[in-house]
Amino acid sequence: MALVVQKYGGTSMGTVERIRNVAKRVAKTYDAGNDMIVVVSAMSGETNKLVAFANDMCEFPDNREYDVLVASGEQVSIALLAMCLKSMGYKAKSYHGWQVPIVTDSVFSKARIEKIDDKKVRADLKDGTIIIVAGFQGVDKEGNVTTLGRGGSDTSAVAMAAGLKADVCEIYTDVDGVYTTDPNICQDARKIDKVSYDEMLELASLGAKVLQIRSVEFAKKFNVDIHVRSSFNDNPGTMVTKEDKDMETVLVSGIAYDKNEAKIAVMHVPDKPGIAAKLLSPLSDANISVDMIVQNVSEAGMTDFTFTVTKADFKKALAITKESAKEVNARDVVTDENITKVSIVGVGMRSHAGVATTMFETLAREGINIQMISTSEIKISVVVDNKYTELAVRVLHDAFGLAGKSAAME
């Protein structure tokens, strides 16, 4: 008997009929002799409705009450799935995050899991009960409802798998697995059979929406293999696992893009020690993550300081930055929300030269101007104008031969 953790996203839970299909899939795995923990998201579109309610109510909703509101979507999903399984003759029980409990810190809307108390869940599993857990949510030490950020149900599932030492963690979504790029942009994108934790971390952080980045961090830390699969067929998906030597033979494994970023530039600030800290520290204090950073070459002791944040944090980040800009006597604060970050990712980049040259030459041939550049051992990211997103992705996909061969990593 194995312990299987399965996670189903909002699309898989999008209608009553789809929830019935999820119940059948869960029942099939249970009937094969497995203990089952099922983590589910809110029904497709529900969280967006709740967020819209909050934003209509006030410009900057209170963080604690925001989490109370948006966590309610999963309550509907767990109840409906448990009802369905019970109507089919199975023992099933729904759990809110606080009922497990999944204990987190107190950073509302971006909480991090600190521990999982598995006593109640293990007792129910021993009794043959299928456990249905609300993804995306937890509880802090003061008893407040917290949420893990958009896509947090992936993290909930991997954390449950790690905490209860599950044999497998299956993430069911509306695609067959991880692709070399978005199939909606490149029809010849290929499914990747196996991808390393580090590659998946980069792809997730760079805009690939198949897995949430913190779920991959959890998986890497606790050595949890993730099988990303479609909830609409029985095809094998993509295994996210530890790196092996065969993975390095693939130069670039994927092209990612992210339209969910905005650029903020603080113009004409003194080029001296401490300026970057004065501009970025208030953002950090507000739990706003800064992504790419560029500081121009100093002219006459003055420089421009540019960085990107997510569009969700943009309004708040801009208000904070304007105050900081006054304190450092900046000339102006300029913004641009019409940008996209396009990235190439591959562990093979560690041992191959010329990757950046190929990327930059490919974009230059198409007249695509690069506004910002960021690199790591296994990725190169550039910021370009929104209108070039699809073109940039397609030409890079072709330039690195991802369409002309299998993307299998084995």
C-alpha positions as CSV (number, residue, x, y, z in Angstrom):
1,M,0.0,0.0,0.0
2,A,1.3,3.4,-1.0
3,L,0.5,6.9,0.2
4,V,-0.5,9.0,-2.8
5,V,-0.9,12.8,-2.7
6,Q,-2.9,14.2,-5.7
7,K,-3.5,17.9,-6.4
8,Y,-6.2,19.2,-8.7
9,G,-6.2,22.8,-9.9
10,G,-9.1,25.2,-10.6
11,T,-9.7,24.1,-14.2
12,S,-9.9,20.4,-13.1
13,M,-12.4,21.5,-10.4
14,G,-14.1,24.1,-12.7
15,T,-17.6,22.5,-12.8
16,V,-19.7,20.0,-10.9
17,E,-19.2,17.5,-13.8
18,R,-15.4,18.0,-13.6
19,I,-15.5,17.5,-9.9
20,R,-17.3,14.2,-10.5
21,N,-14.5,13.2,-12.9
22,V,-11.9,14.1,-10.3
23,A,-13.8,11.9,-7.8
24,K,-13.7,9.0,-10.2
25,R,-9.9,9.4,-10.7
26,V,-9.4,9.6,-7.0
27,A,-11.6,6.5,-6.4
28,K,-9.6,4.6,-9.1
29,T,-6.3,5.3,-7.3
30,Y,-7.8,4.4,-3.9
31,D,-9.3,1.2,-5.2
32,A,-5.8,0.1,-6.4
33,G,-4.9,-0.2,-2.7
34,N,-3.5,3.3,-1.9
35,D,-4.0,5.7,0.9
36,M,-5.2,9.0,-0.5
37,I,-4.7,12.7,0.3
38,V,-6.2,15.0,-2.3
39,V,-5.4,18.7,-2.3
40,V,-7.7,21.0,-4.4
41,S,-7.9,24.6,-5.6
42,A,-10.9,26.8,-5.7
43,M,-13.2,26.3,-8.8
44,S,-11.8,28.1,-11.9
45,G,-12.4,31.8,-11.7
46,E,-13.6,31.9,-8.1
47,T,-10.5,33.3,-6.6
48,N,-10.4,36.1,-9.2
49,K,-14.0,37.0,-8.3
50,L,-13.0,37.2,-4.6
51,V,-10.0,39.4,-5.4
52,A,-12.1,41.7,-7.5
53,F,-14.6,42.1,-4.6
54,A,-11.7,43.1,-2.3
55,N,-10.3,45.6,-4.8
56,D,-13.8,47.1,-5.4
57,M,-14.2,47.5,-1.7
58,C,-11.0,49.5,-1.2
59,E,-7.7,50.3,-3.0
60,F,-5.5,48.6,-0.4
61,P,-7.5,45.8,1.3
62,D,-6.5,44.9,4.8
63,N,-4.1,41.9,4.5
64,R,-5.7,39.8,7.2
65,E,-9.2,40.2,6.0
66,Y,-8.0,39.7,2.4
67,D,-6.8,36.2,3.3
68,V,-10.1,35.4,5.1
69,L,-11.9,36.3,1.9
70,V,-9.8,34.6,-0.7
71,A,-9.4,31.4,1.3
72,S,-13.1,30.8,1.1
73,G,-13.0,29.6,-2.5
74,E,-11.3,26.3,-1.5
75,Q,-14.0,25.6,1.1
76,V,-16.5,25.1,-1.7
77,S,-14.2,22.7,-3.6
78,I,-13.3,20.4,-0.7
79,A,-16.9,20.1,0.4
80,L,-18.2,19.3,-3.1
81,L,-15.5,16.7,-3.7
82,A,-16.0,15.0,-0.3
83,M,-19.8,15.0,-0.9
84,C,-19.3,13.3,-4.3
85,L,-17.0,10.6,-3.0
86,K,-19.3,9.9,-0.1
87,S,-22.2,9.6,-2.5
88,M,-20.1,7.0,-4.4
89,G,-19.8,4.9,-1.2
90,Y,-16.3,6.0,-0.1
91,K,-15.2,7.4,3.3
92,A,-14.1,11.0,2.7
93,K,-13.4,13.9,4.9
94,S,-12.7,17.5,4.1
95,Y,-10.1,19.6,5.9
96,H,-9.5,23.3,5.9
97,G,-5.8,24.3,6.2
98,W,-6.3,25.2,9.8
99,Q,-8.0,21.9,10.6
100,V,-5.0,19.8,9.5
101,P,-3.3,22.1,10.8
102,I,-0.9,23.5,8.2
103,V,1.0,26.1,10.3
104,T,2.5,29.1,8.5
105,D,4.2,32.4,9.4
106,S,2.0,35.5,9.5
107,V,2.9,37.1,6.2
108,F,-0.6,37.4,4.9
109,S,-1.2,36.5,1.2
110,K,2.4,35.3,0.9
111,A,2.6,33.0,4.0
112,R,5.3,30.3,4.2
113,I,4.6,26.8,5.6
114,E,6.5,26.2,8.9
115,K,5.2,22.8,9.9
116,I,2.3,20.3,9.4
117,D,0.7,18.5,12.3
118,D,-0.2,15.1,10.8
119,K,-1.8,13.4,13.8
120,K,-5.5,13.8,12.8
121,V,-4.8,13.1,9.1
122,R,-2.9,9.9,9.9
123,A,-5.7,8.7,12.1
124,D,-8.2,9.2,9.4
125,L,-6.0,7.5,6.8
126,K,-5.6,4.5,9.1
127,D,-9.4,4.3,9.2
128,G,-9.5,4.1,5.4
129,T,-10.7,7.7,4.8
130,I,-9.8,9.7,1.7
131,I,-8.5,13.1,3.0
132,I,-9.6,16.2,1.0
133,V,-7.4,19.2,1.9
134,A,-8.0,22.8,1.0
135,G,-5.0,24.0,-0.9
136,F,-3.5,27.5,-0.8
137,Q,-4.3,28.1,2.9
138,G,-3.0,27.6,6.4
139,V,-3.1,29.1,9.8
140,D,-0.5,31.1,11.8
141,K,0.3,30.6,15.5
142,E,-2.3,33.2,16.5
143,G,-5.0,31.3,14.7
144,N,-5.4,33.6,11.8
145,V,-6.2,32.2,8.4
146,T,-3.3,32.7,6.0
147,T,-2.9,32.1,2.2
148,L,0.3,31.0,0.4
149,G,0.0,33.2,-2.7
150,R,-1.6,32.5,-6.1
151,G,-0.9,28.9,-7.2
152,G,-0.3,28.0,-3.5
153,S,-2.2,24.7,-3.8
154,D,0.8,23.2,-5.5
155,T,2.9,24.1,-2.4
156,S,0.2,22.7,-0.1
157,A,0.3,19.4,-2.0
158,V,4.1,19.0,-2.0
159,A,4.2,20.1,1.7
160,M,1.7,17.4,2.6
161,A,3.7,14.8,0.6
162,A,6.9,15.8,2.3
163,G,5.3,16.0,5.8
164,L,3.6,12.6,5.6
165,K,6.4,11.0,3.5
166,A,4.1,10.1,0.6
167,D,5.3,7.7,-2.0
168,V,4.3,10.0,-4.9
169,C,3.0,13.6,-5.4
170,E,0.9,14.0,-8.5
171,I,0.0,17.5,-9.7
172,Y,-3.0,17.3,-12.0
173,T,-3.6,20.3,-14.3
174,D,-5.1,21.1,-17.7
175,V,-1.9,20.3,-19.6
176,D,0.0,17.0,-20.2
177,G,3.1,18.2,-18.4
178,V,5.9,20.8,-18.7
179,Y,6.6,21.9,-22.3
180,T,9.6,23.5,-24.0
181,T,7.5,26.7,-24.2
182,D,3.8,27.8,-24.2
183,P,2.1,25.6,-26.8
184,N,-0.4,28.5,-27.4
185,I,2.5,30.4,-28.9
186,C,4.6,27.6,-30.5
187,Q,2.4,24.8,-31.8
188,D,5.6,22.6,-32.2
189,A,6.4,22.9,-28.5
190,R,7.3,19.5,-27.0
191,K,6.5,17.9,-23.7
192,I,9.6,17.4,-21.5
193,D,9.7,13.9,-20.0
194,K,12.0,14.8,-17.1
195,V,13.2,18.1,-15.7
196,S,15.5,18.9,-12.8
197,Y,14.4,20.8,-9.7
198,D,16.7,23.7,-10.6
199,E,15.4,24.0,-14.1
200,M,11.8,23.9,-12.9
201,L,12.6,26.5,-10.3
202,E,13.8,28.8,-13.0
203,L,10.9,28.0,-15.3
204,A,8.4,28.6,-12.6
205,S,9.9,31.8,-11.4
206,L,10.2,33.1,-15.0
207,G,6.5,32.7,-15.9
208,A,5.9,29.0,-16.7
209,K,2.5,28.5,-15.0
210,V,2.6,24.7,-14.6
211,L,4.0,24.7,-11.1
212,Q,4.3,27.4,-8.4
213,I,7.9,28.1,-7.5
214,R,7.6,27.5,-3.8
215,S,6.2,24.0,-4.5
216,V,9.4,23.2,-6.4
217,E,11.5,24.6,-3.6
218,F,9.7,22.3,-1.2
219,A,10.2,19.4,-3.5
220,K,13.9,20.0,-3.9
221,K,14.4,20.5,-0.1
222,F,12.6,17.3,0.9
223,N,13.5,15.3,-2.3
224,V,9.8,14.8,-3.3
225,D,9.4,13.7,-6.9
226,I,6.5,15.5,-8.6
227,H,4.6,14.0,-11.5
228,V,2.9,16.8,-13.5
229,R,-0.1,15.3,-15.4
230,S,-3.3,16.2,-17.1
231,S,-6.6,15.6,-15.3
232,F,-8.3,15.0,-18.6
233,N,-6.4,12.0,-19.9
234,D,-4.2,9.1,-18.6
235,N,-1.0,10.1,-20.5
236,P,2.3,10.1,-18.7
237,G,3.4,13.7,-17.8
238,T,6.6,15.3,-16.7
239,M,8.7,14.1,-13.8
240,V,10.3,16.9,-11.7
241,T,13.2,15.3,-9.9
242,K,16.9,15.6,-8.9
243,E,19.4,16.4,-11.6
244,D,21.3,13.6,-13.4
245,K,24.2,13.8,-15.8
246,D,22.1,13.1,-18.9
247,M,20.3,16.5,-18.3
248,E,23.4,18.4,-19.1
249,T,23.5,17.1,-22.6
250,V,20.5,19.4,-23.4
251,L,21.7,23.0,-23.9
252,V,18.4,24.8,-23.4
253,S,15.4,22.9,-22.1
254,G,12.8,25.6,-22.2
255,I,11.7,29.1,-23.1
256,A,9.6,31.0,-20.5
257,Y,7.9,34.4,-20.6
258,D,6.2,36.5,-18.0
259,K,3.9,39.4,-18.8
260,N,3.1,39.9,-15.2
261,E,5.9,42.4,-14.5
262,A,6.2,46.2,-14.4
263,K,9.2,48.4,-14.6
264,I,10.0,51.3,-12.2
265,A,12.9,53.6,-12.9
266,V,14.2,56.2,-10.4
267,M,15.8,58.9,-12.5
268,H,18.9,61.0,-11.8
269,V,19.8,59.8,-8.3
270,P,23.2,60.4,-6.6
271,D,25.7,57.6,-7.4
272,K,27.0,56.8,-4.0
273,P,27.0,54.0,-1.5
274,G,23.6,53.3,0.2
275,I,21.3,54.6,-2.5
276,A,20.2,51.2,-3.6
277,A,19.4,50.2,0.0
278,K,17.4,53.4,0.6
279,L,15.3,52.6,-2.5
280,L,14.8,48.9,-2.0
281,S,14.6,48.5,1.8
282,P,11.2,50.1,2.1
283,L,9.9,47.6,-0.6
284,S,11.4,44.7,1.3
285,D,9.7,46.0,4.5
286,A,6.4,45.9,2.7
287,N,7.0,42.3,1.6
288,I,7.4,43.4,-2.1
289,S,9.9,41.3,-4.0
290,V,12.1,43.0,-6.6
291,D,13.1,41.0,-9.6
292,M,15.5,42.5,-12.2
293,I,17.7,45.4,-11.3
294,V,19.8,47.7,-13.5
295,Q,21.9,50.7,-12.5
296,N,23.2,52.9,-15.3
297,V,26.8,54.1,-15.7
298,S,27.3,57.2,-13.6
299,E,27.4,60.6,-15.3
300,A,28.5,63.6,-13.3
301,G,27.9,61.7,-10.1
302,M,24.3,60.9,-11.0
303,T,22.7,57.6,-12.2
304,D,19.3,56.0,-13.0
305,F,18.1,53.0,-11.0
306,T,15.7,50.6,-12.6
307,F,13.9,47.5,-11.3
308,T,10.9,45.3,-11.9
309,V,8.1,44.1,-9.6
310,T,5.0,42.0,-10.3
311,K,2.0,43.8,-11.5
312,A,0.1,42.8,-8.4
313,D,2.6,44.7,-6.3
314,F,3.0,47.6,-8.8
315,K,0.7,50.2,-7.3
316,K,2.0,49.7,-3.8
317,A,5.6,49.6,-5.0
318,L,5.2,52.8,-7.0
319,A,3.7,54.7,-4.0
320,I,6.6,53.5,-1.8
321,T,9.2,54.3,-4.4
322,K,7.9,57.8,-4.9
323,E,8.4,58.5,-1.2
324,S,11.9,57.0,-1.3
325,A,12.8,59.0,-4.4
326,K,12.0,62.3,-2.6
327,E,14.3,61.3,0.2
328,V,17.2,60.7,-2.2
329,N,16.4,63.8,-4.3
330,A,15.7,61.9,-7.5
331,R,14.6,63.9,-10.5
332,D,11.6,61.7,-11.4
333,V,10.1,58.2,-11.2
334,V,9.2,56.7,-14.6
335,T,7.2,53.5,-15.1
336,D,6.3,51.0,-17.8
337,E,3.7,48.3,-17.5
338,N,4.0,47.2,-21.1
339,I,6.9,44.8,-20.7
340,T,7.6,41.1,-20.9
341,K,10.4,39.1,-19.4
342,V,11.6,36.4,-21.8
343,S,14.0,33.7,-20.6
344,I,15.9,30.6,-21.7
345,V,16.6,27.9,-19.2
346,G,18.8,24.8,-19.1
347,V,21.3,23.1,-16.8
348,G,23.4,22.4,-20.0
349,M,24.2,26.1,-20.0
350,R,26.7,25.5,-17.2
351,S,29.1,23.7,-19.4
352,H,28.4,25.3,-22.8
353,A,29.6,28.6,-24.1
354,G,27.9,31.0,-26.6
355,V,24.4,30.7,-25.3
356,A,24.0,34.4,-24.6
357,T,25.5,35.3,-28.0
358,T,22.9,33.1,-29.8
359,M,20.1,34.6,-27.8
360,F,21.1,38.2,-28.3
361,E,21.9,37.8,-32.0
362,T,18.5,36.0,-32.6
363,L,16.6,38.9,-31.0
364,A,18.7,41.5,-32.8
365,R,17.9,39.9,-36.2
366,E,14.2,40.4,-35.5
367,G,14.7,44.1,-34.4
368,I,13.7,43.3,-30.8
369,N,15.4,45.7,-28.4
370,I,16.6,44.4,-25.0
371,Q,15.8,46.7,-22.1
372,M,17.2,44.7,-19.2
373,I,19.3,41.6,-18.8
374,S,19.6,39.1,-15.9
375,T,21.5,35.9,-15.7
376,S,22.2,32.9,-13.5
377,E,24.1,29.6,-14.1
378,I,21.2,28.1,-15.9
379,K,19.1,30.9,-17.3
380,I,19.3,34.2,-19.2
381,S,16.4,36.7,-18.9
382,V,15.7,39.8,-20.9
383,V,13.0,42.4,-20.7
384,V,11.4,43.4,-24.0
385,D,8.4,45.4,-25.1
386,N,5.1,43.5,-24.8
387,K,4.4,43.6,-28.5
388,Y,7.4,41.4,-29.2
389,T,6.5,38.6,-26.7
390,E,5.3,36.0,-29.1
391,L,7.9,36.7,-31.7
392,A,10.7,36.5,-29.2
393,V,9.5,33.2,-27.8
394,R,9.1,31.6,-31.3
395,V,12.4,32.7,-32.7
396,L,14.3,31.6,-29.5
397,H,12.5,28.3,-29.5
398,D,13.6,27.7,-33.1
399,A,17.2,29.1,-32.5
400,F,17.9,26.5,-29.8
401,G,16.4,23.6,-31.7
402,L,13.6,22.9,-29.3
403,A,11.0,22.2,-32.0
404,G,13.1,19.9,-34.1
405,K,13.9,17.2,-31.6
406,S,12.4,15.4,-28.6
407,A,12.6,17.4,-25.4
408,A,12.9,14.2,-23.4
409,M,15.5,14.5,-20.6
410,E,16.2,10.8,-20.2
